[in-house]
Amino acid sequence: MGNAISVPDEVIHQSIRLKIMASLNAVHGTQGLDFVELKKLVSTTDGNLGSHLVTLEKAGYINIDKQFVDKKPRSRVSITRSGRHAFAQHVQFLRDILETPQT
């Protein structure tokens, strides 16, 4: 059992943000996911997803690239190197909880 982290990452720990980070972490490279794709993956509303993305962006865990495609707004969300590291540490924290023998 690793002792690298003793507390959860409170930014990632919230369930919707954990789903967002897991979804983005699964995408290799810097391509990221389209806002609509991400919304479907985490099963939430536009407003709820947007709010959580702001929190993750402020923490430096994600980048949001906003463009117009055929005069329609399009946002792509990608995980940062810092975000991948924080997610990996949080996953290890969760594994440590699951692997701790119960007395």
TORDRENSE-633713 format. One record per atom (N, C-alpha, C): residue in three letters; x, y, z. Coordinates in steps of 0.001 Angstrom, whole numbers, plus 524288, in hexadecimal, padded with zeros to 5 digits. Layout:
// residues N
AlaXYZ...
This chain:
// residues 103
Met8034E7FB5F80000Met800008000080000Met80370804D180000Gly8025E8088E7FC65Gly8058780D477FC08Gly803DC8115B7FFF8Asn8078681494801A1Asn80662818CD8054CAsn8072381E1E802C7Ala8072481E5A7FD92Ala80840823317FACBAla80430827667FBE3Ile7FF65825DF7FCDAIle7FB44829B87FDC7Ile7F7DE827BD80242Ser7F6D082B1E805F9Ser7F3D48296C80A83Ser7EE5182BB780A9CVal7ED4482F5680727Val7E819831C5806F3Val7E65C831FC8013BPro7E14C8321C8005DPro7DF74832717FAF4Pro7E090837D37F8A5Asp7E0CF838147F38EAsp7E10383D1C7F0D5Asp7DB6083F107F0C1Glu7DA37842F47F3CDGlu7D4D1844C67F46FGlu7D281846ED7EF65Val7D5C8848CE7EBD9Val7D3C984AB07E6D2Val7D1CF846147E39FIle7D4BE841DA7E384Ile7D35C83D437E060Ile7CF6C839C07E32BHis7CF6C839A87E841His7CC61835DA7EB48His7C67F836147EA44Gln7C46983A987E90DGln7BED083B1F7E801Gln7BD74837937E360Ser7B924834C97E3A1Ser7B7FF830907DFE7Ser7B7D68324A7DA2DIle7B569836AA7D8F2Ile7B52C8386F7D37BIle7BAA6839C57D18EArg7BDB183C8B7D4CEArg7C30183DEC7D331Arg7C670839107D2B0Leu7C593835347D5F9Leu7C874830497D584Leu7C72E82DA57D048Lys7C23182DA47CEC3Lys7C0A982B717C9B7Lys7C31982E7C7C531Ile7C321833A57C5A1Ile7C57D836ED7C18DIle7CB3D835987C0F5Met7CDFA835747C557Met7D39C834657C528Met7D4B082EE27C31DAla7D19282B167C4A9Ala7D252825BB7C2C1Ala7D16D8257F7BCDESer7CD7C828367BAFESer7CC59828477B565Ser7D0C682ACF7B25CLeu7D2A682F327B444Leu7D6E2831FA7B18ELeu7DC0282F037B1F0Asn7DCED82C7C7B654Asn7E1BB8297E7B705Asn7E1F5824DF7B339Ala7DD70822CB7B1C0Ala7DD3281E5B7AE30Ala7DE7981FE27A88FVal7DE30824F27A75EVal7DF5C826D57A217Val7E537827CF7A1BAHis7E7C38253679E1EHis7ED67825D079D86His7EE9C82A9279A2CGly7F30582D0479B48Gly7F4988319F79862Gly7F1D88367579A61Thr7F1F883A9679752Thr7EFC683F9A798FCThr7EA9B840CF79651Gln7E87483CFB79392Gln7E39F83DDF790ADGln7DF1483F5B7943EGly7DE8283CBC79889Gly7DA4283DD779C2AGly7D50683BF379A34Leu7D0F283DF279C96Leu7CB9C83C7A79B37Leu7C85C8414E79A2AAsp7C4CA840D57969DAsp7C104844E87957FAsp7BD538456379A36Phe7BB7E84A1279B4EPhe7B80184B1679FBEPhe7B34B8476C79FA4Val7B0F4846B979B0DVal7AC4A8437079A9DVal7AD9583DBF79BD4Glu7B20B83BD8799DEGlu7B3B78367C79B05Glu7B480835C87A0E9Leu7B72A8398C7A341Leu7B84A839507A8DALeu7B340839637AC09Lys7AF9983CA87AA6FLys7AA9283CFB7AD2DLys7A7CA837B67AD26Lys7A7F2834FB7A8C1Lys7A58082FCD7A867Lys7A85382BE17ABEBLeu7AD8182C167ABFALeu7B087828687AF1DLeu7AF88828F07B4F1Val7AEE682DC57B6BFVal7AE3582E8D7BC63Val7A87A82F267BDF3Ser7A4F782F157BA23Ser79F4A82F467BB1ESer79DB8833E17BE84Thr79E95838867BC7AThr79D2583D317BF5DThr79B0E841537BB9EThr79956845B37BDBFThr79739849F47BA8DThr79B9E84D867B8B1Asp79A6B850CB7B4E1Asp79E3E854987B2F3Asp7A0448580A7B763Gly79CA985A367BA6AGly79E2885DCB7BE99Gly7A16885B2D7C2D0Asn79FE68567C7C44BAsn7A2C0853A67C851Asn7A83D852557C664Leu7A8A4850617C198Leu7ADBC84F1B7BF65Leu7B11E854007BF09Gly7AEE1858307BD2CGly7B1CD85D187BCACGly7B3F785EF67C1DBSer7B0E485E927C5EDSer7B2918602B7CB22Ser7B72C85CE57CD07His7B6D9857CE7CC4CHis7BB1A8545F7CDFFHis7C0028552E7CAB7Leu7BF47856547C5AALeu7C3D1857547C257Leu7C6B485C457C412Val7C3D58602E7C5B4Val7C649864FA7C7ACVal7C9AF863BC7CC6AThr7C7B4860987CFF2Thr7CAAD85F1E7D4A0Thr7CFB285C447D322Leu7CF47858877CF86Leu7D3D98558A7CDD9Leu7D7C0858FA7CAE3Glu7D5BA85CA07C7D6Glu7D9278602A7C4E3Glu7DC1C863C97C896Lys7D968865D97CC83Lys7DBF7869417D066Lys7E04B866627D34DAla7DF9B861407D419Ala7E39385E1B7D6C6Ala7E82385CCE7D329Gly7E78F85DE97CE1BGly7EBAB85CBD7CA5BGly7EB9F8571F7C879Tyr7E74D854647C955Tyr7E6F284EDC7C7F4Tyr7E50E84DF37C260Ile7E26C851D47C01EIle7E0728514E7BAC6Ile7E1558565A7B7BDAsn7E116855D77B290Asn7E0F685A527AF06Asn7DBD085A1C7AC12Ile7D98B85EAD7AB17Ile7D4CC85EFB7A7FBIle7D5FE862617A341Asp7D5618602679EA2Asp7D65B862E5799C0Asp7D118864077973DLys7CFC386910796D6Lys7CABC86A9D7949DLys7CB9E86CB578F1CGln7C8A186A9478B68Gln7C8F886C33785F4Gln7C37A86C75783B1Phe7C32C86EB677F04Phe7BE4686E9F77C23Phe7BF0886B367775BVal7BB8C86763776B2Val7BBA4863E777234Val7B6638648176F7BAsp7B6828664B76A9AAsp7B1AD86762767B9Asp7AE1F86B0B76AD5Lys7B06A86F1376CFBLys7AD9E8731C76FFALys7AB1D87122774FFLys7ACA886C77776B1Lys7AAA486A5577B99Lys7AF26869D877F6EPro7AE2C86B3478464Pro7B26286AB378841Pro7B3AC864F078937Arg7B8B3863EF789BDArg7BA7985E9978AD4Arg7BED385EEE78ED4Ser7BE3A85C0479302Ser7C23085BE379720Ser7C4858566E7975EArg7C9BE8563C7978BArg7CC8A851497984BArg7CF4E851AB79D82Val7CEE884D877A07FVal7D12F84D607A5B3Val7D57F849487A5B4Ser7DA0E84AC07A7A9Ser7DE61847087A7FASer7E0E78475E7AD5BIle7E33B843147AEEDIle7E5CF842C87B3F9Ile7EB66844D47B36CThr7ED47847807B75AThr7F29F849807B758Thr7F6458456F7B9C3Arg7FB41846527B92FArg7FF15842DF7BBB0Arg7FE43842E87C19FSer7FD63847827C3BDSer7FC58848067C95ASer7F7608450E7CAD9Gly7F375845477C780Gly7EE91842827C875Gly7EF4983C9F7C869Arg7F26A83AB07C4B8Arg7F374835057C490Arg7F636833437C98EHis7F9F5836707CB4EHis7FCD5835227D013His7F929835267D4D1Ala7F5FF839357D546Ala7F25A839977D9B5Ala7EE73835187D995Phe7EC92833B67D4ECPhe7E8DB82F687D474Phe7EB6982A4A7D622Ala7F02F8295A7D460Ala7F2F58248C7D5D5Ala7F3AC824367DBBCGln7F4F4828927DE3AGln7F593828947E3EFGln7F067827807E6A4His7EC35829C67E496His7E719828ED7E700His7E55D8233B7E65AVal7E659820FE7E1D0Val7E51781B797E0F3Val7E82C818167E4CAGln7ED1D819677E5A7Gln7F03C8166F7E96BGln7EDEF816F07EEEAPhe7EC2681B967F052Phe7E99381C6D7F558Phe7E4E1818C87F5E4Leu7E1B58187C7F1C7Leu7DD16815197F1E4Leu7DEA080F567F24BArg7E2B080DD97EF63Arg7E4908086C7EFB7Arg7E6758072D7F53CAsp7E93680ADD7F7A0Asp7EB1B80A047FCEFAsp7E69A80911800B7Ile7E26280BEB7FFFDIle7DDC480B1880354Ile7DB9C8059780282Leu7DB20804137FD9FLeu7D8E07FEF87FC59Leu7DC4F7FA6F7FE0FGlu7E1677FB527FE25Glu7E5057F7267FF75Glu7E68C7F70A80533Thr7E4B67FAC080844Thr7E5F57FADB80DD8Thr7E2F57F68581099Pro7E5C87F3208134CPro7E3167EEE881625Pro7DF677F12881A56Gln7DAD47EEFB81A92Gln7D7087F0A381E7FGln7D7EC7ED758237EThr7D8217F02E827E2Thr7D8FF7ED7282CDEThr7D40F7ED0582FF7
